[in-house]
Amino acid sequence: MSDSKERSDEDSLVAISALQHWLYCPRQCALIHLERAWSENRFTSEGKVMHERAHDGPDELRKGVRIARGQHVRSLSLGLVGQCDVVEFFPDGTIVPVEYKRGKPKAHRADEVQLCAQAICLEEMLRLGEGGIPNGQLFYGKNRRRTDVAFGEELRALVADTSARVRECLEGKVTPKAEYATRRCDACSLIELCQPKLIQRSASSWFRDNLESQI
């Protein structure tokens, strides 16, 4: 494949990070990846610093384990492209992707989906076949500890389903409506651009006013 054809293929791919954004909030995903909106807050700034520390710098060898940083990955079958913070290559052939997060383990599976998508990309690029990378690890800054993630059939299916949903949204060019949720929205750096409270209140007022006019 020529360099120009390869670049053309990658232009149509969806960023792996979009899957994480979608599972956190579909509207956030569309604002970032469709409308190209972005704003920093303390959480995103801390996360950015942690990612830079993880994947910047040269690859290295520790006790026989090759540590690759900022590994570029893609999957043409799922239409995904992205970058792994760290990929560890062990002497026995085991490959472990490691994703760094600033907070702590979450109730939703957005981080797991992002990590599993990286593994699927690596399997495709290295021609390992499905299951060639059975698990990976999430490192959370709050507890300073790695959490093991098994890439089972359910998680892989969720990656494929989320990829399809994100692509449908981006190709349809429709940003989902705002749905305010206190814990999710108040922690989002895009809350001032999204205005979920204002949008919902406006819709509620419109409905109330129209209902009263009919009484």
N, C-alpha and C positions, 0 to 999 in steps of 0.2 A: 504494500500500500504506500503510495507517495505521501510526502509530508503535507501537500496541499489537500489531498483527499482525506487524510487523517484529521486535519484541522477542521475540514468541512463537516465530518462526522461528529466531532466533539462540539461544534457550535449548536447542534440540535439536542445535545444531552442535557439532562436536568441535574442540577447540583445536589449531591447527597445531603447537604445541609438542609435542603428544602424539605426533605422527609421529616427531619426533626422539627422544623418550624411548623409543618402541616399538623403533626400530631399534637403539638403544643397548642396551636390555634390556626385553623385554615385561613382566617383573615390575615393574620400576621404573615403567613407564608406568601400570600398573594401580594401584600403590600411590599414585601422585600423583593420577591423574585419576579413579580409582574410589573408593579408600579415603580420598582427601584427606590423605594423609600427606606431610609435608615436613620436611626438616632441612637446615640450612646447614653447609657446610664451606668451607675456603679457596677451593676452585675455584668453587663456586657464588657465593660472596660477590664474588670478583673478576669473575666473569661478569656479575653483577647490576650492579656499578658501571659496567662497560664499556657495558652496554645502556642504562643511565640516561644516560650521557654522550652516547650516540649519538642516542637518540630524544627526550630531553627538550629543551625549548627551542623557540623559534619557527622556522618555515620561513624559508628565505632564498634569495637569488638570487646565484649566483656565475658570472660570465662567461656570462650567458645561460642557465645551467642552474638550474632551480628545484629546490630541495632540500626535500622534505617529510619531516618527522620524526614517528615514532609513528603512521604511517598505518594506520587501521583498515581491515581487508580481510575479505572473506568469499566463499565459493563455495557456493551452494545446490545445485549439481550434485554436488559432492563432499561436502557437509555439513561444511565447515570454516569456522573463524573465527579471526582472530588480528590481529597487529599487525606491521607492517614497521618495522625500526629506521630505515631511510632509503630513500626512493624518489627517484631523480633523473630529472627530466623535461627532456630536451634540446630545443633549438629545432627540430631536424629531426623531432621526434615520437618519437624513441627514448626508451624508458622502461627504467630499470635499477634493480631492487631490490637493496639492499645489506644484508647481515646481518653483525653484529659478533659475533665469538667470541673468548674469552680465550686459547685455547691455540694450536694449530698445525693444519695440514691433517691429516685423519685417514684411516685405511685404509678405514673404512666410509663409507657414503653418507648418514648421518643428516643432516648439515648441508646437503648438496645437496638432499635431499628437502624439508627445511624451507623452503629458499629457493625451490625450484621451486613448492611449494605456494602461497607468497606470490604468485608470478608468475601462477599459474593464477587465483587470486582476483582479482588486478588485471585480468587479461584479461576475466574475466566481468563485473566491476563496470563496466569502461570499454567493454564491448562490442567488444573488439578481435578476438575469435576466437582459436582455438588458433594459437600461433606468433606472436601479436602482440607478445609479449615473448620474444625468442629467447635471451636470456642475462641473467645477473645476476652479482653479485660477493660473495664472502665475504672479510671482513677479519679476519685473525687477529692477535691482540695480541702473540703471541710473536715473530713475524717482522715485524710492523708493515707488512704488505703485503696487497694485495688479490689474490684468486685468482678468475679468471674461471670461470664455470660455464655450460655450454651446456644449454639446456632441450630436449634431444632426445626422441624418442619413447620410448626406453627409460626415461629418468628420469621422464617424465610418467606412464608406465605404472606405475612403482614408487610414485609418489605415490598414484595411484588404488588400487593394491593395498594399500598400507600403510593408507590411510584406511579401506578396507573391513575390514581386520583389526582395527584399533583400535576401530572402531564395534562389530564383533562381540563383542569382549572387553568393552567397556563395557556394551553392552546385555545380554550374558549374565551380567554381574556376577560373573565368576569371575577371581580373581587367579592368574596362572600360577605354577607351582612355582618355587622357587629353584634356580638352577644356578650354582654358584660358579665364577667365572673370575677369577684373581688380578688381572690388570691392570684389568679392568672393574669388579669389585666393590670392590677396595681404594680406587679413586678415587671411588666413589659416596657421596654424602652420606647416603644412606638405608641404609648397610650395617648400622647398629645396629638399625634398625627392621626390616630385611629378615632379618637373621641367616642368610645363605646357608650359612655353614659349619656352624652348629648344626643347621639343618634337614636338610642333606645327611648329616651325621654321625648324626643320629637315625634317618634312614631306613636308612642303611647298617647301623647297630647292630641295628635291628629285623629286617632281612633276615638278618643273620648269626646272631642268636639263634634265629630260627625255623628256619633251616637246620640249626643244631647240634641242635635239639630233635628233628629228624627222623632224625638219624644213629643 
